[in-house]
Amino acid sequence: MHVMKVDPRALNENPDRSRQTKSTPQADLLLLATIKAVGIVQPPVIFQQTDGGNGYVIDSGHRRVRQAIKAGLEEIDVIVVEASNDNGAMRSIVENTARDPLNPVDLWRAIERLVALSWTEEAIAIALSLTVRRVRQLRLMANVLPAMLDHMAKGDMPNEQQLRTIASASLDEQKEVWKANKPSKSDPRANWWGIANALTKTRMFAKDASFDDELARAYGIEWEEDLFGPADEDGRYTTNVEAYLGAQQEWMTNNLPKRGIVAETGDYGEVKLPKKAERVYGKPTKSDHTAMYIDRQGKVQSVVYRMPEEKKAKGDAGDTDVAPTARPDVTRKGLDMIGDLRTDALHEALARAPIEDDTLMALLVLAFAGMNVSVTSGASGASPYGSANLGEHAARLFNPEGAFAFDMDTLRIAVRSVLIEVLSCRSGRSKSGTVALVAGDAVGADGFLANMGTEEFLSCLSRPALEASCKDTPVLPCRKVKDTRAALVEHYAEGRFVHASALFEPNAIKLANWLKENEPVAEDQDEGDDDQVDHADESEGEEFDEPFREAAE
């Protein structure tokens, strides 16, 4: 290697140079002004001709040589190096990349030149500090129409997604689309979005397939590699949509769970459940059903739903020849009177009689099992169209001989079971209202809430609410709502997210209104007794609580 002075007009252009794309006129004028002012700061690199000539070939610095000629310089300094076996192919790539990154088209052409000189993809990747996957991505440009490549070399490049779509199409398809979307003189930029959209084919990915390789071969599915996708994901795909969906359908049919069905989808990809079915978002039970379906992306999805209890048919009237019953000992009116007397006595005993705490809790369970109590339960196993069966919980408190006897563990289980049947935060008839929130707050139910960082729940949030959910997470709001939602779903895949509106803390205003509506009121005083009226405010609270104080003593 040595430095010498040469006439720039005597140097030969290198036809195999890496940067084939022409520079902009503004860049050339700026370089020309710099050369006129201070000369060439970095000398061009040249080497001796290898085809038997006595001249020199420019290895790097073509623009500097051209602008030096325009500046009228008679001689310039150059660096003379030995000609390499590949005619300076790799050296040209490295030198140009270090100064200003090559556009993808020039880089692809340079890589193809190296491959023709027996360079392997692995060696090229190491020399250029690229991944082998990136080298293979660039080599896909060999599948792009030459006319498109020439236009891309001018600096008008599609984005990576559009380039992937174009490279995946056949040359005949590209030619037809390019002919219809070729840039004009009035609008020299290509409509890459329209071109890619016209060449788009539906892709079904192997990562979304539930079937195995054996079923894929049976349906004639051949996977192609998506080299533009993330490197750490399975990028295999097929455009044979019909075969893919057929394999998914067969897998669903062969893997239906008990009480499962294959459901259809609507125009917008939503699952169609049987009539009167209610979708279950919480924990499923053994009596629930499962509907499996294929979504718009070709994935097999499943949802749990619950059917209403079938109404029992009324029994037949039976034979009309029934023997007349004997007259009861007590008439209907007498039974009504007994009922009134019993109720008064029962209420008096409940108010005044001494009752142990465990017996009191047991009686509460027993009361909920009464015939006059109808609870629309929100429990998982209960029908949303009927009443809870509280009698089975009360029956635990009786021994085999029919006596009202129990231990504390049995009592606790019965009380918890009744509370589960009665208290509900579900929408509809089974909603308990504010009292359920108070109960949940009292027992720490917030800690039992399931992860809400799912696609299904997050799709119910508005953009402001979704972006507010990114607080205290590494997830940043994206321009598209679906991208923000996908990032949150990925972040909480192994964690737990609970939206603030789902917490059990009751609304202070609603709780105050409920307390006001249900405030205990003492019995009215006798209007004719002036002394009692004068002291009603002072004594009514004490008189109201007096029976219960006696019972406690």
C-alpha positions as CSV (number, residue, x, y, z in Angstrom):
1,M,0.0,0.0,0.0
2,H,1.3,3.4,-0.9
3,V,0.1,7.0,-1.7
4,M,0.6,8.5,-5.1
5,K,-0.7,11.4,-7.2
6,V,-2.7,10.6,-10.4
7,D,-4.9,12.4,-12.9
8,P,-8.5,11.6,-11.8
9,R,-9.5,11.4,-15.5
10,A,-7.1,8.4,-16.0
11,L,-8.9,6.3,-13.4
12,N,-11.4,3.6,-14.5
13,E,-14.8,3.0,-12.9
14,N,-15.3,-0.3,-11.1
15,P,-18.4,-2.0,-12.6
16,D,-18.7,-4.2,-9.5
17,R,-18.8,-1.4,-7.0
18,S,-21.3,-2.0,-4.1
19,R,-23.1,1.4,-4.2
20,Q,-25.0,1.4,-7.4
21,T,-27.7,3.8,-6.4
22,K,-27.1,7.3,-7.7
23,S,-26.6,10.1,-5.1
24,T,-28.9,13.1,-5.0
25,P,-27.9,16.3,-6.8
26,Q,-27.8,18.2,-3.5
27,A,-25.3,15.7,-2.1
28,D,-23.1,16.0,-5.2
29,L,-23.1,19.8,-5.0
30,L,-22.2,19.8,-1.4
31,L,-19.2,17.4,-2.0
32,L,-18.1,19.6,-5.0
33,A,-18.1,22.7,-2.8
34,T,-16.1,20.9,-0.1
35,I,-13.5,19.8,-2.6
36,K,-13.2,23.3,-4.1
37,A,-12.7,24.7,-0.6
38,V,-10.4,22.2,1.2
39,G,-9.7,19.6,-1.4
40,I,-10.1,15.8,-1.0
41,V,-9.7,15.0,2.7
42,Q,-9.8,11.2,2.4
43,P,-8.0,9.9,-0.7
44,P,-9.8,7.4,-2.9
45,V,-8.6,3.8,-3.0
46,I,-7.5,2.3,-6.3
47,F,-5.8,-0.9,-7.5
48,Q,-4.0,-2.1,-10.6
49,Q,-6.1,-3.6,-13.4
50,T,-6.1,-7.4,-13.3
51,D,-7.1,-8.0,-16.9
52,G,-3.7,-7.1,-18.3
53,G,-4.1,-3.3,-18.6
54,N,-1.7,-0.7,-17.2
55,G,-4.4,1.5,-15.8
56,Y,-6.0,1.7,-12.3
57,V,-9.5,0.8,-11.1
58,I,-11.3,2.8,-8.4
59,D,-11.9,0.5,-5.4
60,S,-13.7,3.2,-3.3
61,G,-14.3,6.9,-3.8
62,H,-16.1,7.1,-7.1
63,R,-18.0,10.2,-6.1
64,R,-14.9,11.9,-4.9
65,V,-13.2,11.2,-8.2
66,R,-16.1,12.5,-10.3
67,Q,-16.4,15.7,-8.3
68,A,-12.7,16.3,-8.4
69,I,-12.9,16.2,-12.2
70,K,-15.8,18.7,-12.1
71,A,-13.7,20.9,-9.8
72,G,-11.0,21.0,-12.4
73,L,-8.3,19.3,-10.3
74,E,-5.3,18.1,-12.4
75,E,-4.0,15.7,-9.8
76,I,-5.3,14.1,-6.7
77,D,-3.8,11.9,-3.9
78,V,-4.9,8.2,-4.0
79,I,-4.1,5.1,-2.0
80,V,-2.9,2.2,-4.1
81,V,-3.7,-1.3,-2.7
82,E,-3.2,-4.8,-4.0
83,A,-6.0,-6.2,-6.0
84,S,-7.9,-8.9,-4.1
85,N,-9.1,-12.2,-5.4
86,D,-12.7,-11.1,-5.4
87,N,-11.9,-7.8,-7.2
88,G,-12.4,-5.9,-4.0
89,A,-16.0,-7.1,-3.5
90,M,-15.9,-7.5,0.3
91,R,-13.6,-4.5,0.8
92,S,-16.0,-2.3,-1.2
93,I,-19.0,-3.4,0.9
94,V,-17.2,-2.8,4.2
95,E,-15.8,0.6,3.2
96,N,-19.2,1.9,1.8
97,T,-21.2,0.5,4.8
98,A,-18.8,2.3,7.2
99,R,-19.3,5.6,5.5
100,D,-23.0,5.5,4.8
101,P,-25.2,2.4,5.1
102,L,-26.1,0.9,1.7
103,N,-29.8,0.7,0.9
104,P,-31.2,-2.8,0.9
105,V,-31.1,-3.2,-2.9
106,D,-27.4,-2.3,-3.1
107,L,-26.6,-4.5,-0.2
108,W,-28.5,-7.4,-1.8
109,R,-26.6,-6.9,-5.1
110,A,-23.3,-6.9,-3.2
111,I,-24.3,-10.1,-1.3
112,E,-25.2,-11.8,-4.5
113,R,-21.9,-10.8,-6.0
114,L,-20.1,-12.4,-3.0
115,V,-22.2,-15.5,-3.3
116,A,-21.1,-15.8,-6.9
117,L,-17.5,-15.6,-5.7
118,S,-18.2,-18.7,-3.5
119,W,-18.8,-16.8,-0.2
120,T,-21.2,-18.7,2.1
121,E,-24.1,-17.0,3.8
122,E,-22.5,-17.6,7.2
123,A,-19.2,-16.0,6.1
124,I,-21.0,-13.0,4.7
125,A,-22.9,-12.6,7.9
126,I,-19.8,-12.7,10.0
127,A,-17.9,-10.3,7.8
128,L,-20.7,-7.7,7.6
129,S,-21.8,-8.1,11.3
130,L,-25.2,-9.3,10.2
131,T,-27.3,-12.4,11.2
132,V,-27.6,-15.2,8.8
133,R,-31.4,-14.6,8.9
134,R,-30.9,-11.0,7.7
135,V,-28.6,-12.2,4.8
136,R,-31.3,-14.7,3.8
137,Q,-34.0,-11.9,4.0
138,L,-31.9,-9.7,1.7
139,R,-31.5,-12.6,-0.7
140,L,-35.2,-12.8,-1.1
141,M,-35.0,-9.7,-3.2
142,A,-34.0,-12.1,-6.0
143,N,-37.7,-12.8,-6.1
144,V,-38.6,-9.2,-6.7
145,L,-39.4,-7.9,-10.2
146,P,-36.3,-6.2,-11.7
147,A,-38.3,-3.1,-12.6
148,M,-39.3,-2.8,-9.0
149,L,-35.7,-3.2,-7.9
150,D,-34.5,-0.5,-10.2
151,H,-37.1,1.8,-8.7
152,M,-36.2,0.9,-5.2
153,A,-32.5,1.6,-5.9
154,K,-33.5,5.3,-6.5
155,G,-34.3,5.5,-2.8
156,D,-38.1,4.8,-2.9
157,M,-38.3,1.7,-0.7
158,P,-41.3,-0.1,0.7
159,N,-41.4,-1.0,4.3
160,E,-40.4,-4.4,5.5
161,Q,-43.9,-5.8,5.7
162,Q,-44.7,-4.6,2.1
163,L,-41.4,-6.0,0.8
164,R,-42.1,-9.4,2.4
165,T,-45.5,-9.5,0.7
166,I,-44.0,-8.5,-2.7
167,A,-41.2,-11.0,-2.5
168,S,-43.7,-13.8,-1.7
169,A,-45.7,-13.3,-4.9
170,S,-44.7,-14.8,-8.3
171,L,-43.0,-12.6,-10.9
172,D,-46.0,-12.8,-13.2
173,E,-48.2,-11.5,-10.5
174,Q,-45.7,-8.7,-9.7
175,K,-45.5,-7.8,-13.3
176,E,-49.3,-7.3,-13.6
177,V,-49.5,-5.3,-10.4
178,W,-46.5,-3.1,-11.2
179,K,-48.0,-2.4,-14.6
180,A,-51.2,-1.1,-13.0
181,N,-49.4,0.8,-10.3
182,K,-46.2,2.0,-12.0
183,P,-45.2,5.6,-10.9
184,S,-45.8,8.4,-13.3
185,K,-43.8,11.5,-14.1
186,S,-46.3,13.6,-12.1
187,D,-46.0,11.3,-9.1
188,P,-42.6,9.6,-9.1
189,R,-43.2,7.7,-5.8
190,A,-44.6,4.2,-6.0
191,N,-47.8,3.3,-4.2
192,W,-46.2,0.5,-2.2
193,W,-49.2,0.0,0.0
194,G,-51.5,-0.5,-3.0
195,I,-48.9,-2.8,-4.7
196,A,-48.5,-5.0,-1.5
197,N,-52.3,-5.0,-0.9
198,A,-52.9,-6.3,-4.5
199,L,-50.3,-9.1,-3.9
200,T,-51.5,-10.0,-0.4
201,K,-52.5,-13.6,0.2
202,T,-54.0,-15.0,3.3
203,R,-51.5,-16.8,5.4
204,M,-52.2,-19.5,7.9
205,F,-49.3,-19.9,10.4
206,A,-48.1,-23.2,11.8
207,K,-47.9,-21.7,15.3
208,D,-51.7,-21.3,15.3
209,A,-52.3,-24.9,14.1
210,S,-53.7,-27.4,16.6
211,F,-53.2,-30.4,14.3
212,D,-49.9,-32.3,14.0
213,D,-47.5,-32.9,11.1
214,E,-49.2,-36.2,10.2
215,L,-52.6,-34.5,9.7
216,A,-50.8,-31.7,7.8
217,R,-49.4,-34.2,5.3
218,A,-52.8,-35.9,4.9
219,Y,-54.2,-32.6,3.8
220,G,-51.3,-31.8,1.6
221,I,-50.1,-28.7,3.6
222,E,-46.6,-27.6,2.8
223,W,-45.1,-25.0,5.1
224,E,-43.0,-22.0,3.9
225,E,-40.6,-20.1,6.1
226,D,-41.4,-16.4,6.8
227,L,-37.9,-15.0,7.0
228,F,-39.2,-11.5,7.8
229,G,-40.9,-12.5,10.9
230,P,-39.4,-12.5,14.5
231,A,-36.5,-14.8,14.8
232,D,-37.6,-16.4,18.0
233,E,-41.0,-17.5,16.7
234,D,-42.2,-20.3,14.4
235,G,-42.5,-18.4,11.1
236,R,-43.8,-21.3,9.0
237,Y,-47.0,-20.6,7.1
238,T,-49.1,-21.8,4.2
239,T,-51.4,-20.1,1.7
240,N,-53.5,-23.2,1.2
241,V,-56.3,-21.9,3.4
242,E,-58.9,-24.5,2.5
243,A,-56.6,-27.4,3.5
244,Y,-55.5,-25.6,6.7
245,L,-59.1,-25.0,7.9
246,G,-60.0,-28.6,7.0
247,A,-57.3,-30.0,9.2
248,Q,-58.3,-27.7,12.0
249,Q,-61.9,-28.8,11.7
250,E,-60.9,-32.5,11.8
251,W,-58.8,-31.9,14.8
252,M,-61.7,-30.2,16.6
253,T,-64.0,-33.1,15.8
254,N,-61.5,-35.6,17.1
255,N,-60.8,-33.7,20.3
256,L,-64.2,-32.5,21.5
257,P,-64.5,-32.6,25.3
258,K,-67.4,-34.0,27.2
259,R,-70.5,-31.8,26.6
260,G,-68.6,-30.1,23.7
261,I,-69.9,-29.0,20.3
262,V,-68.3,-27.5,17.2
263,A,-69.8,-24.1,16.8
264,E,-70.1,-21.8,13.8
265,T,-69.0,-18.1,13.7
266,G,-70.8,-15.0,12.6
267,D,-69.9,-12.4,9.9
268,Y,-67.6,-10.7,12.4
269,G,-65.9,-13.8,13.7
270,E,-68.0,-14.1,16.8
271,V,-69.0,-17.6,18.0
272,K,-72.7,-18.6,17.6
273,L,-73.9,-20.4,20.8
274,P,-77.1,-22.4,21.0
275,K,-80.3,-20.5,21.7
276,K,-80.8,-19.4,25.4
277,A,-77.1,-20.3,26.1
278,E,-75.3,-17.9,28.5
279,R,-71.6,-17.6,28.2
280,V,-69.6,-18.3,31.3
281,Y,-66.6,-15.9,31.9
282,G,-65.8,-17.2,35.4
283,K,-64.8,-20.7,36.6
284,P,-66.6,-23.4,34.7
285,T,-68.4,-26.3,36.5
286,K,-68.9,-29.9,35.5
287,S,-72.4,-29.2,34.2
288,D,-71.3,-26.5,31.8
289,H,-70.8,-27.0,28.1
290,T,-67.9,-26.1,25.7
291,A,-68.2,-24.7,22.2
292,M,-65.1,-25.0,20.0
293,Y,-64.8,-22.9,16.8
294,I,-62.2,-21.4,14.4
295,D,-61.6,-17.7,14.6
296,R,-60.8,-15.3,11.7
297,Q,-57.0,-16.0,12.1
298,G,-57.6,-19.8,11.8
299,K,-57.0,-20.5,15.5
300,V,-59.0,-23.1,17.4
301,Q,-60.8,-21.3,20.2
302,S,-63.2,-22.5,22.9
303,V,-65.8,-20.9,25.1
304,V,-67.8,-22.2,28.0
305,Y,-71.5,-21.7,28.2
306,R,-74.4,-22.7,30.4
307,M,-77.9,-23.8,29.4
308,P,-81.0,-23.0,31.5
309,E,-82.6,-25.8,33.5
310,E,-85.4,-27.5,31.6
311,K,-88.7,-26.8,33.1
312,K,-90.3,-30.0,34.6
313,A,-93.5,-31.0,32.8
314,K,-96.6,-30.9,34.9
315,G,-97.7,-34.3,35.9
316,D,-100.9,-35.8,34.6
317,A,-104.1,-35.2,36.5
318,G,-104.4,-39.0,37.0
319,D,-107.5,-40.9,37.7
320,T,-110.6,-38.9,38.5
321,D,-111.9,-41.6,40.7
322,V,-110.2,-40.6,44.0
323,A,-111.7,-41.4,47.4
324,P,-112.8,-38.3,49.3
325,T,-110.4,-37.3,52.1
326,A,-111.6,-37.1,55.7
327,R,-112.3,-33.7,57.3
328,P,-109.2,-32.3,59.0
329,D,-109.1,-31.7,62.7
330,V,-108.4,-28.0,62.1
331,T,-110.0,-25.9,59.4
332,R,-108.0,-23.7,57.0
333,K,-108.9,-20.6,59.1
334,G,-107.6,-22.4,62.2
335,L,-104.4,-23.2,60.5
336,D,-104.0,-19.6,59.5
337,M,-104.5,-18.5,63.1
338,I,-101.9,-21.1,64.3
339,G,-99.5,-19.8,61.7
340,D,-99.9,-16.2,63.0
341,L,-99.4,-17.3,66.6
342,R,-96.4,-19.4,65.8
343,T,-94.8,-16.6,63.9
344,D,-95.3,-14.1,66.7
345,A,-93.9,-16.6,69.2
346,L,-90.9,-17.4,67.0
347,H,-90.1,-13.7,66.5
348,E,-90.4,-13.0,70.2
349,A,-88.1,-16.0,71.0
350,L,-85.5,-14.9,68.4
351,A,-85.6,-11.4,69.9
352,R,-85.5,-12.3,73.6
353,A,-84.4,-15.9,74.2
354,P,-80.7,-16.6,75.0
355,I,-79.1,-18.2,71.9
356,E,-75.5,-19.4,71.6
357,D,-73.5,-17.9,68.7
358,D,-73.1,-21.3,66.9
359,T,-76.9,-21.9,67.2
360,L,-77.6,-18.4,65.9
361,M,-75.5,-19.0,62.8
362,A,-77.1,-22.3,62.2
363,L,-80.6,-20.8,62.5
364,L,-79.5,-18.2,59.9
365,V,-78.6,-21.0,57.5
366,L,-81.9,-22.7,58.3
367,A,-83.9,-19.5,57.7
368,F,-82.4,-19.1,54.2
369,A,-83.6,-22.6,53.4
370,G,-87.2,-21.6,54.2
371,M,-90.0,-22.0,51.6
372,N,-90.7,-18.3,51.7
373,V,-87.1,-17.4,50.6
374,S,-86.2,-17.2,47.0
375,V,-82.6,-16.4,46.1
376,T,-81.5,-15.9,42.5
377,S,-78.0,-17.3,43.0
378,G,-74.8,-16.2,41.3
379,A,-73.0,-19.3,42.2
380,S,-71.2,-21.2,39.4
381,G,-73.4,-24.3,39.6
382,A,-76.7,-22.5,39.9
383,S,-79.0,-21.8,37.1
384,P,-79.4,-18.0,36.4
385,Y,-83.1,-18.6,35.6
386,G,-84.1,-20.3,38.8
387,S,-83.6,-20.1,42.6
388,A,-80.8,-21.4,44.7
389,N,-81.3,-24.7,46.5
390,L,-80.4,-23.7,50.1
391,G,-82.0,-26.7,51.7
392,E,-79.1,-28.9,50.9
393,H,-76.8,-26.7,53.0
394,A,-79.3,-26.6,55.9
395,A,-79.6,-30.4,55.8
396,R,-76.0,-30.7,56.9
397,L,-76.9,-29.4,60.3
398,F,-79.1,-32.5,61.1
399,N,-77.7,-35.8,62.3
400,P,-78.8,-39.2,60.9
401,E,-81.5,-39.5,63.5
402,G,-83.0,-36.1,62.3
403,A,-81.9,-34.1,65.3
404,F,-80.7,-30.5,64.9
405,A,-77.1,-31.2,65.9
406,F,-73.8,-30.3,64.3
407,D,-70.1,-29.5,65.0
408,M,-68.4,-26.1,64.3
409,D,-66.6,-27.3,61.2
410,T,-69.9,-28.5,59.6
411,L,-71.5,-25.2,60.7
412,R,-68.8,-23.1,59.1
413,I,-69.1,-25.1,55.8
414,A,-72.9,-24.6,55.8
415,V,-72.6,-20.8,56.5
416,R,-69.9,-20.3,53.8
417,S,-72.0,-22.3,51.3
418,V,-75.1,-20.2,52.0
419,L,-73.1,-17.0,51.6
420,I,-71.8,-18.2,48.3
421,E,-75.3,-19.0,47.1
422,V,-76.7,-15.7,48.2
423,L,-74.1,-13.1,47.5
424,S,-73.5,-12.2,43.9
425,C,-72.0,-9.4,41.9
426,R,-73.2,-10.8,38.5
427,S,-75.4,-8.7,36.2
428,G,-79.0,-9.5,36.1
429,R,-81.5,-11.0,38.6
430,S,-78.8,-12.5,40.8
431,K,-77.0,-9.2,41.6
432,S,-76.9,-8.6,45.3
433,G,-75.9,-4.9,45.0
434,T,-73.8,-2.9,47.4
435,V,-73.9,-5.5,50.2
436,A,-71.9,-8.0,48.0
437,L,-69.2,-5.4,47.6
438,V,-69.1,-4.7,51.3
439,A,-68.8,-8.5,52.0
440,G,-66.1,-8.9,49.4
441,D,-64.1,-6.0,50.9
442,A,-64.5,-7.5,54.4
443,V,-63.2,-11.0,53.4
444,G,-60.4,-9.7,51.1
445,A,-61.9,-11.0,47.9
446,D,-59.7,-8.6,45.8
447,G,-56.9,-11.1,46.3
448,F,-58.9,-13.8,44.6
449,L,-59.7,-11.9,41.4
450,A,-58.5,-13.6,38.2
451,N,-56.1,-12.1,35.8
452,M,-57.9,-9.5,33.6
453,G,-54.9,-8.9,31.3
454,T,-56.5,-10.9,28.5
455,E,-57.5,-10.0,25.0
456,E,-61.2,-10.6,25.9
457,F,-61.3,-8.2,28.8
458,L,-58.9,-5.5,27.5
459,S,-61.0,-5.2,24.3
460,C,-63.8,-3.9,26.6
461,L,-61.7,-0.9,27.7
462,S,-61.6,2.5,26.0
463,R,-58.4,4.0,24.7
464,P,-57.9,6.3,27.7
465,A,-58.6,3.4,30.1
466,L,-56.3,1.0,28.2
467,E,-53.4,3.5,28.2
468,A,-54.0,4.2,31.9
469,S,-53.5,0.5,32.4
470,C,-50.0,0.8,31.1
471,K,-49.0,2.7,34.2
472,D,-46.3,1.0,36.4
473,T,-45.5,-1.4,33.5
474,P,-42.8,-1.3,30.8
475,V,-45.5,-1.2,28.2
476,L,-45.8,2.2,26.3
477,P,-49.0,3.2,24.6
478,C,-48.8,2.6,20.8
479,R,-50.4,4.5,18.0
480,K,-52.9,1.7,17.4
481,V,-55.1,0.5,20.2
482,K,-54.7,-3.1,19.2
483,D,-50.9,-2.9,19.5
484,T,-51.2,-1.5,23.0
485,R,-53.7,-4.2,23.9
486,A,-51.4,-7.0,22.5
487,A,-48.4,-5.6,24.4
488,L,-50.4,-5.6,27.7
489,V,-51.6,-9.2,27.0
490,E,-48.0,-10.3,26.5
491,H,-46.8,-8.5,29.6
492,Y,-49.5,-10.1,31.8
493,A,-49.3,-13.6,30.2
494,E,-47.5,-14.9,33.3
495,G,-48.7,-12.2,35.7
496,R,-51.9,-10.7,37.1
497,F,-53.8,-7.6,36.2
498,V,-56.8,-6.3,38.0
499,H,-58.6,-3.2,36.7
500,A,-59.5,-0.6,39.4
501,S,-63.2,-0.8,38.5
502,A,-63.3,-4.5,39.5
503,L,-62.1,-4.0,43.1
504,F,-64.6,-4.7,45.9
505,E,-64.3,-1.3,47.6
506,P,-67.9,-0.1,47.6
507,N,-68.9,3.3,46.2
508,A,-69.1,5.7,49.2
509,I,-72.2,7.5,47.8
510,K,-74.1,4.3,47.0
511,L,-73.2,2.9,50.4
512,A,-74.5,6.0,52.1
513,N,-77.7,5.9,50.1
514,W,-78.2,2.2,51.0
515,L,-77.7,2.9,54.7
516,K,-80.1,5.7,54.6
517,E,-82.8,3.6,52.8
518,N,-82.4,0.8,55.3
519,E,-82.0,2.8,58.5
520,P,-83.9,1.1,61.4
521,V,-87.1,2.8,62.3
522,A,-88.8,2.4,65.7
523,E,-92.5,1.7,66.0
524,D,-94.8,4.7,66.0
525,Q,-95.7,6.1,69.4
526,D,-99.3,6.6,70.6
527,E,-100.4,10.0,69.3
528,G,-102.6,10.7,72.3
529,D,-99.8,10.2,74.9
530,D,-98.2,13.7,75.1
531,D,-95.5,12.5,77.6
532,Q,-94.4,9.7,75.4
533,V,-94.2,12.0,72.4
534,D,-92.0,14.4,74.3
535,H,-89.6,11.7,75.2
536,A,-89.8,9.6,72.0
537,D,-86.5,10.8,70.5
538,E,-84.6,9.9,73.7
539,S,-86.1,6.5,74.3
540,E,-87.0,5.0,70.9
541,G,-83.5,3.7,70.3
542,E,-83.3,2.1,73.7
543,E,-86.8,0.5,73.4
544,F,-86.0,-0.9,69.9
545,D,-82.8,-2.6,71.1
546,E,-84.2,-3.7,74.5
547,P,-85.4,-7.2,73.5
548,F,-82.0,-8.0,71.9
549,R,-80.1,-6.8,75.0
550,E,-82.2,-9.1,77.2
551,A,-81.5,-12.0,74.8
552,A,-77.7,-11.3,74.9
553,E,-77.8,-11.2,78.8
